[in-house]
Amino acid sequence: MTIPLFMGTVNSHAQIYPEPYLQQALENNPGLQAQQKAWEATQQQANISGALPDPTLTAGFFTPPMERLMGNQWFDVGVMQMFPWFGTLGKQRSVAEKMAESQYQQFRDERNRLFMDMTRLWLEIIRKEQELKIIDHYKEILKAREDIIYTRYEAGQQRSGLALDIYRLEIQLADLQNRSEKIHNELTVLKESFNIMAGREMQASINTPDRLPSISGLEHELKPDAETFASNPRFMKGMLETEAAKTMQEVSRLKTRPMLGLGLQYSYFAPGEATMGQMDGGHMLMPMVSVSLPIFSRKNQATRQQGELMADAAQFREKNVLNTLQTQWLQLQAKISNLQRDENFYNHQLDITQKTWELILNAYASGDEGFDELLRIQDQLLTLEWRILENQINQNLARAEMDLLMARNIFE
């Protein structure tokens, strides 16, 4: 019997990810585009938060005009600009900038999740294609066994046994053909889904590697500390939100301080009646000053406490994100360890089953063993190769998930 198709793998890290298609997804995926626009919109908040409040324009008209010493006052116009307490605008701008950076990390997280979903589909497509190769491989082996059946019964004896073994062979081939057709249907759906994610035509062709891709490295041996996740967008988003909340706490404190207003009022006086002692009218400019009075202590205290609570909440969220990442990392470490153990077990079982196959095949040819036993061992070999394939796919997937947590390779 020939060597199984998947005893070895291609040690090419680049092939574990669908890199040729990720750029298309980056440009065409609507969900990602929406997240990018949300980030760009958040960037504008820095200009909004760091700007002075809009000035206030007031105007008054007198009907009939008010008689003043300078003349008859018809109207006055005033403008007032309020100024927050010193440093408030700078702090608000800093908060907005950090929140914009946080939104960018949200964009990175959405992008990385999309890339991970595409990688899952990519590996599943490879798995289905390799399953078809395994089936075709075993169909060829079974078809080649037909000559052994005829050799066994070439003396012309036991014609019923000959027909029965031929029927069993045809049943097994029909079963493999049915499996093959089901996998073809599943593969079509996977490819169409992958193309939708990449923003391509649903029927567009997808090029996959000829051999099962694999990666090497000892990432699974790293400790799950904050340094390991330093580039993770969720972790970075949590840190930025904590920093923004602490700055916002300062803003809350500054908002309990008075606001200063500076303005200018213009009044127009028409000429009055000399007999009434009025002057010939004119123009008057009057500087204005206003100060807000934060005298409601309960409101001011609540504002400060709100800032403190929001800062505490952000710190807890950051810690919770780190705990979640650490938990996921430990689970992946255990998963990879078990998968590697299973891989060694399956390869050992495959070697033993191959030897058993050879013995059963020789025994059948000499008339000492039935065809059912031959098919049973054949089915065991097929099952073991599928398990080895599934194991290798799961190992690649687990390592890709570790890359996602570390935000490295395609996720950086």
C-alpha positions as CSV (number, residue, x, y, z in Angstrom):
1,M,0.0,0.0,0.0
2,T,1.3,3.5,-0.8
3,I,2.3,5.9,1.9
4,P,-0.6,8.0,3.3
5,L,-1.1,11.5,1.8
6,F,-0.7,13.5,5.0
7,M,2.1,12.0,6.9
8,G,4.1,15.2,6.2
9,T,3.2,18.8,5.8
10,V,4.6,21.9,4.1
11,N,6.4,24.0,6.7
12,S,5.3,27.3,5.2
13,H,3.9,29.8,7.6
14,A,2.7,32.0,4.8
15,Q,0.3,29.3,3.5
16,I,-1.6,29.0,6.7
17,Y,-3.4,32.3,5.9
18,P,-5.2,33.3,2.8
19,E,-3.0,36.4,2.4
20,P,-3.7,37.0,-1.3
21,Y,-7.4,37.5,-0.4
22,L,-7.1,39.5,2.8
23,Q,-6.2,42.7,1.1
24,Q,-9.4,42.4,-1.0
25,A,-11.4,41.9,2.1
26,L,-9.8,44.9,3.6
27,E,-10.9,47.0,0.7
28,N,-14.3,45.5,0.0
29,N,-15.8,44.0,3.2
30,P,-18.8,46.3,4.1
31,G,-18.6,45.6,7.8
32,L,-14.9,46.5,7.9
33,Q,-15.6,49.7,5.9
34,A,-18.3,50.7,8.3
35,Q,-15.9,50.3,11.2
36,Q,-13.2,52.3,9.5
37,K,-15.7,55.1,8.8
38,A,-16.7,55.1,12.5
39,W,-13.0,55.4,13.4
40,E,-12.6,58.4,11.0
41,A,-15.7,60.0,12.5
42,T,-14.3,59.6,16.0
43,Q,-11.1,61.4,15.0
44,Q,-13.1,64.5,14.3
45,Q,-14.3,64.5,17.9
46,A,-10.8,65.9,19.0
47,N,-11.5,69.1,17.0
48,I,-14.9,69.3,18.5
49,S,-13.9,68.7,22.1
50,G,-10.9,71.0,22.0
51,A,-12.8,74.0,20.7
52,L,-14.4,76.8,22.6
53,P,-18.2,76.8,23.0
54,D,-20.0,78.8,20.4
55,P,-20.4,82.5,21.2
56,T,-23.8,83.8,22.1
57,L,-25.3,86.7,20.1
58,T,-28.1,88.8,21.6
59,A,-30.1,91.6,20.0
60,G,-32.8,93.8,21.3
61,F,-35.1,96.3,19.6
62,F,-37.1,99.1,21.2
63,T,-40.5,99.9,19.9
64,P,-41.1,102.7,20.5
65,P,-37.4,103.7,21.0
66,M,-36.3,104.3,24.5
67,E,-35.6,107.9,25.4
68,R,-32.0,108.2,26.8
69,L,-29.8,111.1,27.5
70,M,-27.7,110.4,24.4
71,G,-30.8,110.1,22.3
72,N,-33.5,107.6,21.4
73,Q,-32.2,104.0,21.7
74,W,-33.5,101.9,18.9
75,F,-31.5,98.6,19.4
76,D,-28.5,97.0,21.0
77,V,-26.5,94.0,19.9
78,G,-24.2,91.9,22.1
79,V,-21.9,89.0,21.7
80,M,-20.6,86.8,24.6
81,Q,-17.8,84.2,24.5
82,M,-17.6,81.8,27.4
83,F,-14.2,80.3,28.4
84,P,-14.0,77.1,30.5
85,W,-11.6,76.9,33.4
86,F,-7.9,76.8,32.5
87,G,-6.8,73.5,31.1
88,T,-10.3,72.1,30.5
89,L,-10.2,72.3,26.7
90,G,-6.8,70.6,26.5
91,K,-8.0,67.8,28.8
92,Q,-11.1,67.4,26.7
93,R,-9.1,67.2,23.5
94,S,-6.8,64.6,25.1
95,V,-9.8,62.5,26.1
96,A,-11.2,62.7,22.5
97,E,-7.8,61.7,21.0
98,K,-7.5,58.7,23.3
99,M,-11.0,57.6,22.4
100,A,-10.2,58.0,18.7
101,E,-7.2,55.7,19.3
102,S,-9.5,53.4,21.2
103,Q,-11.8,53.3,18.2
104,Y,-8.9,52.5,15.9
105,Q,-8.1,49.5,18.1
106,Q,-11.7,48.5,17.7
107,F,-11.2,48.7,14.0
108,R,-8.1,46.6,14.3
109,D,-10.0,44.1,16.4
110,E,-12.8,43.9,13.8
111,R,-10.3,43.5,11.0
112,N,-8.4,40.7,12.9
113,R,-11.7,38.9,13.6
114,L,-12.6,39.1,9.9
115,F,-9.1,37.7,9.0
116,M,-9.6,34.9,11.6
117,D,-13.0,34.0,10.2
118,M,-11.5,33.9,6.7
119,T,-8.6,31.8,7.9
120,R,-11.1,29.3,9.5
121,L,-12.9,29.0,6.1
122,W,-9.6,28.8,4.3
123,L,-8.4,25.9,6.4
124,E,-11.8,24.2,6.1
125,I,-11.6,24.6,2.3
126,I,-8.2,23.0,2.4
127,R,-9.5,20.2,4.6
128,K,-12.4,19.4,2.2
129,E,-10.1,19.4,-0.8
130,Q,-7.6,17.1,1.0
131,E,-10.5,14.8,2.1
132,L,-11.5,14.5,-1.6
133,K,-7.9,13.5,-2.4
134,I,-8.0,10.9,0.3
135,I,-11.2,9.4,-1.0
136,D,-9.9,9.4,-4.6
137,H,-6.8,7.7,-3.3
138,Y,-8.7,4.9,-1.6
139,K,-11.1,4.5,-4.5
140,E,-8.1,3.7,-6.7
141,I,-6.9,1.2,-4.1
142,L,-10.2,-0.5,-4.0
143,K,-10.5,-0.7,-7.7
144,A,-7.1,-2.3,-7.8
145,R,-8.3,-5.0,-5.4
146,E,-10.7,-6.3,-8.0
147,D,-7.9,-8.3,-9.6
148,I,-7.2,-10.0,-6.3
149,I,-10.8,-11.1,-6.1
150,Y,-10.7,-12.7,-9.5
151,T,-7.3,-14.3,-8.7
152,R,-8.7,-15.9,-5.6
153,Y,-11.6,-17.4,-7.5
154,E,-9.8,-18.1,-10.8
155,A,-10.2,-21.9,-10.4
156,G,-13.9,-21.3,-11.1
157,Q,-15.0,-22.6,-7.7
158,Q,-17.3,-20.7,-5.4
159,R,-18.8,-18.5,-8.0
160,S,-21.3,-17.2,-5.5
161,G,-18.4,-16.1,-3.3
162,L,-16.9,-14.2,-6.2
163,A,-20.1,-12.3,-6.9
164,L,-20.6,-11.5,-3.2
165,D,-17.1,-10.0,-2.9
166,I,-17.6,-8.0,-6.1
167,Y,-20.9,-6.6,-4.7
168,R,-19.2,-5.7,-1.4
169,L,-16.5,-3.9,-3.4
170,E,-19.1,-2.0,-5.4
171,I,-21.0,-1.1,-2.2
172,Q,-17.8,0.3,-0.7
173,L,-17.0,2.3,-3.8
174,A,-20.6,3.6,-3.9
175,D,-20.2,4.8,-0.3
176,L,-17.0,6.6,-1.1
177,Q,-18.6,8.2,-4.1
178,N,-21.5,9.4,-1.9
179,R,-19.1,10.9,0.6
180,S,-17.2,12.6,-2.3
181,E,-20.4,14.2,-3.6
182,K,-21.4,15.5,-0.2
183,I,-17.9,17.0,0.3
184,H,-18.1,18.6,-3.1
185,N,-21.4,20.3,-2.1
186,E,-19.9,21.5,1.2
187,L,-16.9,22.8,-0.5
188,T,-19.0,24.9,-2.9
189,V,-20.7,26.5,0.0
190,L,-17.4,27.2,1.8
191,K,-15.9,28.8,-1.2
192,E,-18.9,31.0,-1.8
193,S,-18.9,32.1,1.8
194,F,-15.2,32.8,1.6
195,N,-15.7,34.9,-1.5
196,I,-18.5,36.9,0.1
197,M,-16.2,37.8,3.0
198,A,-13.4,38.8,0.7
199,G,-15.8,41.0,-1.4
200,R,-15.3,38.9,-4.5
201,E,-17.7,37.3,-6.9
202,M,-19.3,34.2,-5.3
203,Q,-18.2,31.9,-8.1
204,A,-14.6,33.2,-8.3
205,S,-12.0,30.6,-8.1
206,I,-9.8,30.2,-5.0
207,N,-6.2,28.9,-5.2
208,T,-5.2,26.8,-2.3
209,P,-1.8,25.0,-1.6
210,D,-1.4,21.5,-2.8
211,R,-0.3,20.2,0.6
212,L,-1.6,20.9,4.0
213,P,0.0,24.1,5.4
214,S,1.7,24.1,8.7
215,I,3.6,26.5,10.9
216,S,6.4,26.1,13.4
217,G,7.2,28.0,16.6
218,L,7.0,27.8,20.3
219,E,4.4,30.5,20.8
220,H,2.3,28.0,22.8
221,E,5.0,27.9,25.4
222,L,4.9,31.6,26.2
223,K,3.5,32.9,29.4
224,P,0.1,34.6,29.3
225,D,1.2,37.9,30.8
226,A,0.5,41.5,29.8
227,E,3.7,41.7,27.7
228,T,2.5,38.8,25.6
229,F,-0.7,40.7,24.7
230,A,0.9,44.1,24.4
231,S,-0.2,44.4,20.8
232,N,-3.6,42.9,21.2
233,P,-6.2,45.5,20.0
234,R,-8.7,44.5,22.8
235,F,-6.0,44.9,25.4
236,M,-4.7,48.2,23.9
237,K,-8.3,49.5,23.7
238,G,-8.8,48.8,27.4
239,M,-5.6,50.6,28.3
240,L,-6.6,53.6,26.2
241,E,-10.1,53.8,27.6
242,T,-8.5,53.6,31.1
243,E,-6.2,56.5,30.3
244,A,-9.2,58.5,28.8
245,A,-11.3,57.8,31.8
246,K,-8.5,59.1,34.1
247,T,-8.2,62.2,32.0
248,M,-12.0,62.6,32.0
249,Q,-11.9,62.5,35.8
250,E,-9.7,65.6,35.7
251,V,-12.2,67.2,33.2
252,S,-15.0,66.4,35.6
253,R,-13.1,68.2,38.4
254,L,-12.4,71.2,36.2
255,K,-16.1,71.5,35.2
256,T,-17.0,72.3,38.7
257,R,-14.9,75.4,38.4
258,P,-16.4,78.8,37.3
259,M,-16.5,79.7,33.6
260,L,-15.5,83.2,32.5
261,G,-17.3,85.1,29.8
262,L,-16.1,88.0,27.8
263,G,-18.3,90.0,25.5
264,L,-19.1,93.3,23.8
265,Q,-22.3,95.2,23.5
266,Y,-23.1,97.7,20.8
267,S,-26.0,100.2,21.2
268,Y,-27.3,102.7,18.7
269,F,-28.9,106.0,19.7
270,A,-30.9,108.2,17.3
271,P,-30.9,112.0,17.8
272,G,-33.3,113.1,20.4
273,E,-35.3,116.2,21.1
274,A,-33.2,119.1,22.3
275,T,-36.1,120.5,24.2
276,M,-36.1,117.3,26.3
277,G,-32.4,117.7,27.0
278,Q,-31.4,114.8,24.8
279,M,-28.2,114.7,22.8
280,D,-27.7,114.2,19.1
281,G,-27.4,110.4,19.4
282,G,-24.4,108.2,18.6
283,H,-22.9,104.8,19.1
284,M,-21.8,103.1,22.3
285,L,-19.6,100.0,22.8
286,M,-19.6,98.4,26.2
287,P,-17.3,95.5,27.2
288,M,-19.1,92.8,29.1
289,V,-17.9,90.2,31.6
290,S,-19.8,87.2,33.0
291,V,-18.8,84.5,35.5
292,S,-20.7,81.2,36.0
293,L,-21.3,80.4,39.6
294,P,-21.0,76.6,40.4
295,I,-22.7,77.0,43.8
296,F,-24.7,73.8,43.7
297,S,-22.4,71.6,45.8
298,R,-24.4,68.4,45.4
299,K,-24.2,68.6,41.6
300,N,-20.5,69.4,41.7
301,Q,-19.8,66.5,44.1
302,A,-21.8,64.2,41.9
303,T,-19.9,65.3,38.8
304,R,-16.6,64.6,40.5
305,Q,-17.8,61.2,41.8
306,Q,-19.1,60.3,38.4
307,G,-15.6,60.9,36.9
308,E,-14.0,58.7,39.6
309,L,-16.5,55.9,39.1
310,M,-16.0,55.9,35.4
311,A,-12.2,55.7,35.8
312,D,-12.6,52.8,38.2
313,A,-15.0,51.0,35.8
314,A,-12.5,51.4,32.9
315,Q,-9.7,49.9,35.1
316,F,-11.9,46.9,35.9
317,R,-12.7,46.5,32.2
318,E,-9.0,46.5,31.3
319,K,-8.3,43.9,33.9
320,N,-11.2,41.8,32.7
321,V,-9.9,41.9,29.1
322,L,-6.5,40.7,30.3
323,N,-8.1,37.9,32.3
324,T,-10.1,36.8,29.3
325,L,-7.0,36.8,27.1
326,Q,-5.1,34.8,29.6
327,T,-7.9,32.2,29.9
328,Q,-8.1,31.9,26.1
329,W,-4.3,31.5,25.9
330,L,-4.2,28.7,28.6
331,Q,-7.0,26.9,26.8
332,L,-5.2,27.1,23.5
333,Q,-2.0,25.8,25.2
334,A,-3.9,22.8,26.5
335,K,-5.6,22.2,23.2
336,I,-2.3,22.2,21.2
337,S,-0.7,19.9,23.8
338,N,-3.6,17.4,23.4
339,L,-3.6,17.7,19.6
340,Q,0.1,16.9,19.5
341,R,-0.5,13.9,21.7
342,D,-3.3,12.7,19.5
343,E,-1.2,13.3,16.4
344,N,1.5,10.9,17.7
345,F,-1.2,8.4,18.7
346,Y,-2.9,8.5,15.3
347,N,0.4,8.1,13.4
348,H,1.3,5.1,15.5
349,Q,-2.1,3.6,14.9
350,L,-1.8,4.3,11.2
351,D,1.5,2.4,11.1
352,I,0.1,-0.6,12.9
353,T,-3.1,-0.6,10.7
354,Q,-1.0,-0.5,7.5
355,K,0.9,-3.6,8.6
356,T,-2.4,-5.3,9.5
357,W,-3.7,-4.4,6.0
358,E,-0.8,-6.1,4.3
359,L,-1.3,-9.2,6.4
360,I,-5.0,-9.3,5.7
361,L,-4.5,-8.7,2.0
362,N,-2.1,-11.6,1.8
363,A,-4.4,-13.8,3.8
364,Y,-7.3,-13.0,1.6
365,A,-5.4,-13.8,-1.6
366,S,-4.5,-17.2,-0.2
367,G,-8.1,-17.8,0.9
368,D,-7.6,-17.6,4.6
369,E,-9.5,-14.4,5.2
370,G,-12.8,-12.9,4.2
371,F,-13.3,-9.8,2.1
372,D,-15.3,-8.2,4.9
373,E,-12.2,-8.0,7.1
374,L,-10.3,-6.5,4.2
375,L,-12.9,-3.7,3.8
376,R,-13.0,-3.2,7.6
377,I,-9.3,-2.5,7.8
378,Q,-9.6,-0.4,4.7
379,D,-12.2,1.7,6.4
380,Q,-10.0,2.0,9.5
381,L,-7.2,3.4,7.4
382,L,-9.5,5.9,5.8
383,T,-10.8,7.0,9.3
384,L,-7.3,7.4,10.6
385,E,-6.1,9.5,7.7
386,W,-9.2,11.7,8.1
387,R,-8.4,12.1,11.9
388,I,-4.8,13.0,11.1
389,L,-6.0,15.6,8.6
390,E,-8.5,17.0,11.1
391,N,-5.8,17.1,13.8
392,Q,-3.4,19.0,11.6
393,I,-6.1,21.5,10.6
394,N,-7.0,22.0,14.3
395,Q,-3.3,22.5,15.2
396,N,-3.0,25.2,12.5
397,L,-6.2,26.8,13.6
398,A,-5.1,26.9,17.3
399,R,-1.8,28.5,16.3
400,A,-3.7,31.0,14.2
401,E,-5.8,31.8,17.2
402,M,-2.6,32.3,19.2
403,D,-1.4,34.7,16.5
404,L,-4.8,36.5,16.9
405,L,-4.3,36.9,20.7
406,M,-0.7,38.1,20.2
407,A,-1.7,40.3,17.2
408,R,1.2,39.1,15.1
409,N,1.7,37.9,11.5
410,I,-1.4,38.9,9.5
411,F,-3.0,40.3,12.7
412,E,-0.3,42.8,13.5
